[in-house]
């Protein structure tokens, strides 16, 4: 991340705005102390795409819905179904 002083930023604002427009983030300093950060605006794209790009989530490994569970009358069916689902991980 590039660091720039307030006076330098004022004198060359267009230059630094071009850097920001290319996606770079800048730390603005006043007497060598960080006071602000400049960067591109958040994308207006899909939230999921943004989270994937940040590496915070990943796309599901399989598509579609799982088969419906048939639990009628068996008190242990839910436990077995959960064990089966967890085994897929």
N, CA, C and O atoms as CSV, one atom per row, in Angstrom:
chain,resi,resn,atom,element,x,y,z
A,1,UNK,N,N,0.854,-1.170,0.000
A,1,UNK,CA,C,0.000,0.000,0.000
A,1,UNK,C,C,0.902,1.235,0.000
A,1,UNK,O,O,1.858,1.316,0.771
A,2,UNK,N,N,0.593,2.175,-0.855
A,2,UNK,CA,C,1.381,3.396,-0.989
A,2,UNK,C,C,1.010,4.383,0.100
A,2,UNK,O,O,-0.158,4.506,0.468
A,3,UNK,N,N,2.006,5.084,0.613
A,3,UNK,CA,C,1.791,6.106,1.630
A,3,UNK,C,C,2.113,7.461,1.012
A,3,UNK,O,O,3.094,7.597,0.282
A,4,UNK,N,N,1.289,8.460,1.303
A,4,UNK,CA,C,1.500,9.791,0.734
A,4,UNK,C,C,1.133,10.847,1.780
A,4,UNK,O,O,0.132,10.722,2.486
A,5,UNK,N,N,1.965,11.889,1.862
A,5,UNK,CA,C,1.697,12.987,2.783
A,5,UNK,C,C,0.601,13.899,2.250
A,5,UNK,O,O,0.319,13.926,1.052
A,6,UNK,N,N,-0.008,14.644,3.162
A,6,UNK,CA,C,-1.112,15.536,2.792
A,6,UNK,C,C,-0.666,16.557,1.748
A,6,UNK,O,O,-1.362,16.764,0.754
A,7,UNK,N,N,0.485,17.198,1.959
A,7,UNK,CA,C,0.953,18.225,1.012
A,7,UNK,C,C,1.204,17.620,-0.367
A,7,UNK,O,O,0.806,18.193,-1.381
A,8,UNK,N,N,1.864,16.464,-0.404
A,8,UNK,CA,C,2.134,15.780,-1.676
A,8,UNK,C,C,0.832,15.405,-2.373
A,8,UNK,O,O,0.707,15.551,-3.589
A,9,UNK,N,N,-0.129,14.923,-1.603
A,9,UNK,CA,C,-1.427,14.548,-2.174
A,9,UNK,C,C,-2.113,15.760,-2.792
A,9,UNK,O,O,-2.655,15.680,-3.894
A,10,UNK,N,N,-2.086,16.884,-2.076
A,10,UNK,CA,C,-2.709,18.107,-2.596
A,10,UNK,C,C,-2.049,18.557,-3.906
A,10,UNK,O,O,-2.736,18.952,-4.849
A,11,UNK,N,N,-0.738,18.494,-3.955
A,11,UNK,CA,C,-0.013,18.972,-5.137
A,11,UNK,C,C,-0.181,18.052,-6.344
A,11,UNK,O,O,-0.109,18.510,-7.484
A,12,UNK,N,N,-0.401,16.773,-6.106
A,12,UNK,CA,C,-0.472,15.800,-7.199
A,12,UNK,C,C,-1.728,14.947,-7.109
A,12,UNK,O,O,-1.682,13.736,-7.326
A,13,UNK,N,N,-2.831,15.573,-6.792
A,13,UNK,CA,C,-4.075,14.839,-6.568
A,13,UNK,C,C,-4.466,13.986,-7.772
A,13,UNK,O,O,-4.866,12.835,-7.597
A,14,UNK,N,N,-4.360,14.515,-8.976
A,14,UNK,CA,C,-4.747,13.756,-10.176
A,14,UNK,C,C,-3.935,12.474,-10.309
A,14,UNK,O,O,-4.478,11.419,-10.636
A,15,UNK,N,N,-2.652,12.568,-10.058
A,15,UNK,CA,C,-1.768,11.398,-10.144
A,15,UNK,C,C,-2.232,10.309,-9.171
A,15,UNK,O,O,-2.329,9.140,-9.544
A,16,UNK,N,N,-2.517,10.693,-7.939
A,16,UNK,CA,C,-2.910,9.701,-6.935
A,16,UNK,C,C,-4.316,9.166,-7.182
A,16,UNK,O,O,-4.600,8.005,-6.887
A,17,UNK,N,N,-5.189,10.000,-7.716
A,17,UNK,CA,C,-6.534,9.511,-8.050
A,17,UNK,C,C,-6.478,8.489,-9.180
A,17,UNK,O,O,-7.281,7.556,-9.212
A,18,UNK,N,N,-5.535,8.657,-10.109
A,18,UNK,CA,C,-5.363,7.645,-11.162
A,18,UNK,C,C,-4.931,6.307,-10.560
A,18,UNK,O,O,-5.397,5.251,-10.986
A,19,UNK,N,N,-4.047,6.357,-9.576
A,19,UNK,CA,C,-3.630,5.119,-8.899
A,19,UNK,C,C,-4.824,4.442,-8.225
A,19,UNK,O,O,-5.009,3.229,-8.327
A,20,UNK,N,N,-5.618,5.244,-7.543
A,20,UNK,CA,C,-6.804,4.704,-6.861
A,20,UNK,C,C,-7.777,4.127,-7.885
A,20,UNK,O,O,-8.372,3.076,-7.650
A,21,UNK,N,N,-7.941,4.804,-9.012
A,21,UNK,CA,C,-8.854,4.318,-10.054
A,21,UNK,C,C,-8.401,2.971,-10.604
A,21,UNK,O,O,-9.225,2.191,-11.082
A,22,UNK,N,N,-7.097,2.689,-10.542
A,22,UNK,CA,C,-6.565,1.399,-10.993
A,22,UNK,C,C,-6.665,0.321,-9.919
A,22,UNK,O,O,-6.252,-0.819,-10.130
A,23,UNK,N,N,-7.222,0.694,-8.756
A,23,UNK,CA,C,-7.436,-0.303,-7.709
A,23,UNK,C,C,-6.476,-0.228,-6.539
A,23,UNK,O,O,-6.607,-0.995,-5.585
A,24,UNK,N,N,-5.516,0.679,-6.594
A,24,UNK,CA,C,-4.551,0.778,-5.493
A,24,UNK,C,C,-5.159,1.531,-4.310
A,24,UNK,O,O,-6.003,2.409,-4.487
A,25,UNK,N,N,-4.725,1.181,-3.120
A,25,UNK,CA,C,-5.154,1.874,-1.913
A,25,UNK,C,C,-3.999,2.749,-1.430
A,25,UNK,O,O,-2.836,2.359,-1.531
A,26,UNK,N,N,-4.321,3.928,-0.909
A,26,UNK,CA,C,-3.310,4.869,-0.426
A,26,UNK,C,C,-3.551,5.173,1.049
A,26,UNK,O,O,-4.695,5.301,1.487
A,27,UNK,N,N,-2.467,5.286,1.807
A,27,UNK,CA,C,-2.549,5.763,3.183
A,27,UNK,C,C,-2.097,7.215,3.155
A,27,UNK,O,O,-0.994,7.518,2.701
A,28,UNK,N,N,-2.946,8.109,3.638
A,28,UNK,CA,C,-2.621,9.529,3.697
A,28,UNK,C,C,-2.041,9.805,5.079
A,28,UNK,O,O,-2.631,9.445,6.098
A,29,UNK,N,N,-0.868,10.455,5.099
A,29,UNK,CA,C,-0.211,10.733,6.377
A,29,UNK,C,C,-0.106,12.233,6.615
A,29,UNK,O,O,-0.032,13.028,5.678
A,30,UNK,N,N,-0.102,12.595,7.884
A,30,UNK,CA,C,0.124,13.972,8.310
A,30,UNK,C,C,1.256,13.909,9.327
A,30,UNK,O,O,1.090,13.365,10.418
A,31,UNK,N,N,2.404,14.467,8.963
A,31,UNK,CA,C,3.607,14.381,9.802
A,31,UNK,C,C,3.959,12.924,10.110
A,31,UNK,O,O,4.250,12.558,11.249
A,32,UNK,N,N,3.921,12.113,9.062
A,32,UNK,CA,C,4.255,10.677,9.124
A,32,UNK,C,C,3.300,9.850,9.980
A,32,UNK,O,O,3.623,8.718,10.343
A,33,UNK,N,N,2.145,10.391,10.302
A,33,UNK,CA,C,1.145,9.641,11.068
A,33,UNK,C,C,-0.048,9.360,10.159
A,33,UNK,O,O,-0.602,10.301,9.591
A,34,UNK,N,N,-0.464,8.106,9.998
A,34,UNK,CA,C,-1.609,7.800,9.130
A,34,UNK,C,C,-2.878,8.494,9.628
A,34,UNK,O,O,-3.223,8.413,10.807
A,35,UNK,N,N,-3.560,9.173,8.716
A,35,UNK,CA,C,-4.795,9.870,9.090
A,35,UNK,C,C,-5.987,9.451,8.233
A,35,UNK,O,O,-7.135,9.674,8.616
A,36,UNK,N,N,-5.721,8.851,7.084
A,36,UNK,CA,C,-6.828,8.455,6.203
A,36,UNK,C,C,-6.344,7.389,5.234
A,36,UNK,O,O,-5.146,7.177,5.046
A,37,UNK,N,N,-7.306,6.737,4.635
A,37,UNK,CA,C,-7.009,5.740,3.609
A,37,UNK,C,C,-7.916,6.015,2.420
A,37,UNK,O,O,-9.125,6.186,2.573
A,38,UNK,N,N,-7.321,6.054,1.234
A,38,UNK,CA,C,-8.085,6.250,0.003
A,38,UNK,C,C,-8.040,4.967,-0.807
A,38,UNK,O,O,-6.999,4.319,-0.917
A,39,UNK,N,N,-9.177,4.615,-1.366
A,39,UNK,CA,C,-9.227,3.427,-2.200
A,39,UNK,C,C,-10.429,3.475,-3.106
A,39,UNK,O,O,-11.281,4.354,-2.976
A,40,UNK,N,N,-10.502,2.531,-4.027
A,40,UNK,CA,C,-11.646,2.491,-4.929
A,40,UNK,C,C,-12.925,2.215,-4.144
A,40,UNK,O,O,-12.880,1.589,-3.085
A,41,UNK,N,N,-14.058,2.675,-4.654
A,41,UNK,CA,C,-15.320,2.412,-3.961
A,41,UNK,C,C,-15.636,0.923,-3.993
A,41,UNK,O,O,-15.156,0.202,-4.869
A,42,UNK,N,N,-16.439,0.462,-3.045
A,42,UNK,CA,C,-16.829,-0.949,-3.068
A,42,UNK,C,C,-17.552,-1.268,-4.369
A,42,UNK,O,O,-18.309,-0.450,-4.894
A,43,UNK,N,N,-17.310,-2.452,-4.872
A,43,UNK,CA,C,-17.970,-2.821,-6.124
A,43,UNK,C,C,-19.465,-2.954,-5.890
A,43,UNK,O,O,-19.913,-3.260,-4.785
A,44,UNK,N,N,-20.209,-2.725,-6.925
A,44,UNK,CA,C,-21.663,-2.846,-6.813
A,44,UNK,C,C,-22.121,-4.212,-7.279
A,44,UNK,O,O,-23.316,-4.447,-7.456
A,45,UNK,N,N,-21.159,-5.123,-7.480
A,45,UNK,CA,C,-21.485,-6.467,-7.940
A,45,UNK,C,C,-22.187,-7.287,-6.872
A,45,UNK,O,O,-22.486,-6.803,-5.781
A,46,UNK,N,N,-22.435,-8.507,-7.207
A,46,UNK,CA,C,-23.101,-9.452,-6.336
A,46,UNK,C,C,-22.291,-9.661,-5.053
A,46,UNK,O,O,-21.069,-9.802,-5.107
A,47,UNK,N,N,-22.966,-9.680,-3.909
A,47,UNK,CA,C,-22.286,-9.842,-2.625
A,47,UNK,C,C,-21.513,-11.156,-2.568
A,47,UNK,O,O,-20.403,-11.194,-2.036
A,48,UNK,N,N,-22.078,-12.227,-3.105
A,48,UNK,CA,C,-21.395,-13.520,-3.097
A,48,UNK,C,C,-20.101,-13.446,-3.901
A,48,UNK,O,O,-19.072,-13.956,-3.459
A,49,UNK,N,N,-20.139,-12.822,-5.067
A,49,UNK,CA,C,-18.930,-12.681,-5.883
A,49,UNK,C,C,-17.856,-11.893,-5.137
A,49,UNK,O,O,-16.672,-12.217,-5.222
A,50,UNK,N,N,-18.271,-10.861,-4.408
A,50,UNK,CA,C,-17.333,-10.054,-3.630
A,50,UNK,C,C,-16.675,-10.898,-2.530
A,50,UNK,O,O,-15.460,-10.839,-2.339
A,51,UNK,N,N,-17.481,-11.681,-1.811
A,51,UNK,CA,C,-16.946,-12.519,-0.737
A,51,UNK,C,C,-16.008,-13.592,-1.283
A,51,UNK,O,O,-15.000,-13.917,-0.656
A,52,UNK,N,N,-16.338,-14.139,-2.443
A,52,UNK,CA,C,-15.470,-15.134,-3.077
A,52,UNK,C,C,-14.141,-14.486,-3.466
A,52,UNK,O,O,-13.079,-15.064,-3.239
A,53,UNK,N,N,-14.198,-13.291,-4.049
A,53,UNK,CA,C,-12.981,-12.582,-4.450
A,53,UNK,C,C,-12.093,-12.271,-3.247
A,53,UNK,O,O,-10.867,-12.278,-3.361
A,54,UNK,N,N,-12.702,-12.001,-2.103
A,54,UNK,CA,C,-11.948,-11.715,-0.877
A,54,UNK,C,C,-11.430,-12.987,-0.219
A,54,UNK,O,O,-10.646,-12.926,0.728
A,55,UNK,N,N,-11.868,-14.140,-0.720
A,55,UNK,CA,C,-11.434,-15.405,-0.141
A,55,UNK,C,C,-12.139,-15.762,1.153
A,55,UNK,O,O,-11.678,-16.628,1.896
A,56,UNK,N,N,-13.253,-15.101,1.427
A,56,UNK,CA,C,-13.968,-15.341,2.686
A,56,UNK,C,C,-14.949,-16.498,2.588
A,56,UNK,O,O,-15.297,-17.095,3.607
A,57,UNK,N,N,-15.402,-16.827,1.385
A,57,UNK,CA,C,-16.296,-17.970,1.160
A,57,UNK,C,C,-15.891,-18.650,-0.139
A,57,UNK,O,O,-15.123,-18.099,-0.927
A,58,UNK,N,N,-16.407,-19.837,-0.351
A,58,UNK,CA,C,-16.171,-20.527,-1.618
A,58,UNK,C,C,-17.504,-21.029,-2.156
A,58,UNK,O,O,-18.477,-21.179,-1.417
A,59,UNK,N,N,-17.523,-21.282,-3.444
A,59,UNK,CA,C,-18.749,-21.791,-4.062
A,59,UNK,C,C,-19.008,-23.205,-3.566
A,59,UNK,O,O,-18.069,-23.920,-3.214
A,60,UNK,N,N,-20.279,-23.616,-3.534
A,60,UNK,CA,C,-20.584,-24.980,-3.082
A,60,UNK,C,C,-19.949,-26.018,-4.001
A,60,UNK,O,O,-19.817,-25.805,-5.206
A,61,UNK,N,N,-19.561,-27.139,-3.412
A,61,UNK,CA,C,-18.914,-28.203,-4.183
A,61,UNK,C,C,-19.906,-28.922,-5.085
A,61,UNK,O,O,-19.531,-29.417,-6.148
A,62,UNK,N,N,-21.147,-28.982,-4.679
A,62,UNK,CA,C,-22.150,-29.667,-5.509
A,62,UNK,C,C,-23.340,-28.740,-5.741
A,62,UNK,O,O,-23.622,-27.845,-4.945
A,63,UNK,N,N,-24.011,-28.976,-6.828
A,63,UNK,CA,C,-25.159,-28.136,-7.195
A,63,UNK,C,C,-26.453,-28.853,-6.862
A,63,UNK,O,O,-26.487,-30.072,-6.696
A,64,UNK,N,N,-27.503,-28.079,-6.769
A,64,UNK,CA,C,-28.823,-28.645,-6.552
A,64,UNK,C,C,-29.080,-28.982,-5.095
A,64,UNK,O,O,-28.212,-28.834,-4.235
A,65,UNK,N,N,-30.270,-29.429,-4.851
A,65,UNK,CA,C,-30.680,-29.785,-3.496
A,65,UNK,C,C,-30.475,-31.270,-3.251
A,65,UNK,O,O,-30.563,-32.073,-4.180
A,66,UNK,N,N,-30.199,-31.643,-1.995
A,66,UNK,CA,C,-30.085,-33.072,-1.695
A,66,UNK,C,C,-31.457,-33.739,-1.758
A,66,UNK,O,O,-32.492,-33.072,-1.754
A,67,UNK,N,N,-31.439,-35.051,-1.815
A,67,UNK,CA,C,-32.697,-35.807,-1.812
A,67,UNK,C,C,-33.446,-35.535,-0.511
A,67,UNK,O,O,-32.816,-35.351,0.530
A,68,UNK,N,N,-34.789,-35.506,-0.552
A,68,UNK,CA,C,-35.553,-35.283,0.678
A,68,UNK,C,C,-35.365,-36.445,1.653
A,68,UNK,O,O,-35.175,-37.591,1.247
A,69,UNK,N,N,-35.422,-36.129,2.931
A,69,UNK,CA,C,-35.287,-37.145,3.974
A,69,UNK,C,C,-36.643,-37.779,4.255
A,69,UNK,O,O,-37.662,-37.088,4.291
A,70,UNK,N,N,-36.653,-39.080,4.450
A,70,UNK,CA,C,-37.877,-39.799,4.814
A,70,UNK,C,C,-37.694,-40.308,6.240
A,70,UNK,O,O,-36.991,-41.292,6.468
A,71,UNK,N,N,-38.326,-39.639,7.191
A,71,UNK,CA,C,-38.090,-39.922,8.602
A,71,UNK,C,C,-39.292,-40.526,9.313
A,71,UNK,O,O,-39.209,-40.802,10.510
A,72,UNK,N,N,-40.376,-40.736,8.641
A,72,UNK,CA,C,-41.633,-41.142,9.278
A,72,UNK,C,C,-41.485,-42.427,10.084
A,72,UNK,O,O,-41.043,-43.453,9.568
A,73,UNK,N,N,-41.861,-42.354,11.355
A,73,UNK,CA,C,-41.978,-43.526,12.211
A,73,UNK,C,C,-40.694,-44.079,12.789
A,73,UNK,O,O,-40.767,-44.986,13.619
A,74,UNK,N,N,-39.539,-43.604,12.414
A,74,UNK,CA,C,-38.280,-44.143,12.925
A,74,UNK,C,C,-37.629,-43.101,13.837
A,74,UNK,O,O,-37.203,-42.052,13.353
A,75,UNK,N,N,-37.542,-43.362,15.143
A,75,UNK,CA,C,-36.998,-42.366,16.069
A,75,UNK,C,C,-35.501,-42.090,15.857
A,75,UNK,O,O,-35.000,-41.069,16.328
A,76,UNK,N,N,-34.790,-42.966,15.171
A,76,UNK,CA,C,-33.347,-42.780,14.962
A,76,UNK,C,C,-33.018,-42.333,13.537
A,76,UNK,O,O,-31.848,-42.173,13.189
A,77,UNK,N,N,-34.030,-42.136,12.731
A,77,UNK,CA,C,-33.802,-41.786,11.323
A,77,UNK,C,C,-33.072,-40.452,11.183
A,77,UNK,O,O,-32.192,-40.314,10.332
A,78,UNK,N,N,-33.427,-39.481,12.002
A,78,UNK,CA,C,-32.788,-38.173,11.895
A,78,UNK,C,C,-31.297,-38.266,12.221
A,78,UNK,O,O,-30.469,-37.685,11.519
A,79,UNK,N,N,-30.961,-38.986,13.272
A,79,UNK,CA,C,-29.541,-39.154,13.633
A,79,UNK,C,C,-28.764,-39.830,12.512
A,79,UNK,O,O,-27.653,-39.412,12.187
A,80,UNK,N,N,-29.341,-40.871,11.918
A,80,UNK,CA,C,-28.665,-41.560,10.817
A,80,UNK,C,C,-28.515,-40.639,9.605
A,80,UNK,O,O,-27.479,-40.631,8.941
A,81,UNK,N,N,-29.565,-39.866,9.332
A,81,UNK,CA,C,-29.507,-38.947,8.191
A,81,UNK,C,C,-28.419,-37.894,8.406
A,81,UNK,O,O,-27.673,-37.575,7.481
A,82,UNK,N,N,-28.329,-37.356,9.618
A,82,UNK,CA,C,-27.287,-36.365,9.902
A,82,UNK,C,C,-25.897,-36.986,9.803
A,82,UNK,O,O,-24.973,-36.357,9.286
A,83,UNK,N,N,-25.743,-38.206,10.293
A,83,UNK,CA,C,-24.453,-38.898,10.170
A,83,UNK,C,C,-24.071,-39.074,8.705
A,83,UNK,O,O,-22.911,-38.907,8.330
A,84,UNK,N,N,-25.052,-39.408,7.891
A,84,UNK,CA,C,-24.799,-39.600,6.460
A,84,UNK,C,C,-24.387,-38.290,5.796
A,84,UNK,O,O,-23.445,-38.254,5.004
A,85,UNK,N,N,-25.099,-37.219,6.125
A,85,UNK,CA,C,-24.781,-35.910,5.545
A,85,UNK,C,C,-23.391,-35.466,5.983
A,85,UNK,O,O,-22.602,-35.003,5.160
A,86,UNK,N,N,-23.088,-35.601,7.252
A,86,UNK,CA,C,-21.780,-35.181,7.770
A,86,UNK,C,C,-20.646,-36.012,7.183
A,86,UNK,O,O,-19.514,-35.539,7.082
A,87,UNK,N,N,-20.943,-37.230,6.803
A,87,UNK,CA,C,-19.927,-38.082,6.188
A,87,UNK,C,C,-19.510,-37.593,4.820
A,87,UNK,O,O,-18.436,-37.954,4.338
A,88,UNK,N,N,-20.358,-36.755,4.164
A,88,UNK,CA,C,-20.052,-36.219,2.831
A,88,UNK,C,C,-19.036,-35.089,2.887
A,88,UNK,O,O,-18.511,-34.689,1.848
A,89,UNK,N,N,-18.752,-34.576,4.045
A,89,UNK,CA,C,-17.862,-33.411,4.155
A,89,UNK,C,C,-16.430,-33.777,3.978
A,89,UNK,O,O,-15.559,-32.909,4.042
